Amino acid sequence: MRVTLDVFSGRSNPAWDLSAAERGELAARLAGLPPADEPPAADGLGYRGFVISNPSGEGGLPTEIRVCGGRVSVRGAGGEYHALDAAGLEPWLTEQARREGHGDLVEPTGW
């Protein structure tokens, strides 16, 4: 599974892979999120959140997860749904970005 920090337009975004332990943590954080009426806002310039790609559906996890501004959008074999980030996915991913050396690119949004 690959996490991409969606921050650039016109050049490659920074990305890193999740470890087995992090994939387990992701699954736990996704479980039971309350529904949201709208997807994450991911437009404009600068920070647009995180995209987690899992094309093979490894570990029974969704194929794509987008996290931004307190909302989560999940796509998988069962379709797409939107949820509130009640489990702190965005701050968790932001901390990972900092550990990966991308702290200057992430902007806290009030979490």
N, C-alpha and C positions, 0 to 999 in steps of 0.2 A: 504494500500500500504506500502510496506516495502523497505527501502533503505539498501543496504549492501555495506560496504566499502571493496572492494576487495583488500586485502593487505597481507593476510597470505597464506602460503602453508602448509597443514598438520594440521591446527587447525582452529577453527571457526573464521570467520570474524565478526567484530562488525556490528550490524544492529540496526535500529530504524524504527518506523512507522511515516508516514506523517500525520499531522493533516488535517482536512478538508480545512483549509485556505491554507496549503502548497500544497495540491492536486490541488487546484484552481490555485495557482502560477505555479505549474508544467505544467498544461494544457496551461496556457498563454505563458510560455516560449517555449513550444513545437510548438506552432502555427507559421507556416510560416518560419521554419528554412530552410536555403538554402541547396540544395542537396550536398552531398559529394560522391566522387567516391569510397572511401574505408571506411570500418568500423573502429571504434576506435582500436588502438593497445592495446591489453590487454593480453600481454604475458610476460614472464620473472618473476623475483622475485621482491618482494616488491610491491609498489603501482601500482595497475592495474585499478584504477578508481572506479566507482560506478555502481551498478546494482540496478535498481528499479523494483521490482516484483509486479505484479498486476494480479494474476492468473485468477480472475473472470472477468477482464475487467471492473472493477468498474468505474463508472463515464464516461464511454465511452473512457477511456484512454487505451493506449496499454498494453499488458500483460507483456512485458519486455522492459526495456530501459537500455542501457549501455552507460555510459559517461566516456570518457577518452581522454586526450591529444587534446582537442579542437574538438572532433568528438562525434557524438551521433548515436547510432544504435537503431532503434525502431522496435519492433515486435508486431504484433497484428493480428486481424482477417483478415485484408487486406494484410497481408504479411510482408515483412521486407524492411526497407529502411535506408539509412545512410544520415546523415546531418552534417553540420558544426555547432559547438556550438556558434552561433552568439548571443544567448540570455543569455550567461553566466551561463548555468546549472552547469558546473563543479565548478566554484567559489562559487555558491549558495549552492551546496551540501557540499563543503569543509567547509564552514562556519557552516553548520548544524553539520558536524562531530566534529568540534571544540566545539560547544555548548553541544554536547553529551559526551564530555570528551575524544575525540579521536584525539585531535590536534597534538599529537606527532606522529601520524601515517600518516597524510596527508602531501604530499610534493607538494607545488605549482610547476606548470610546465610552468611558464612564463605568466600566465594570468594577 
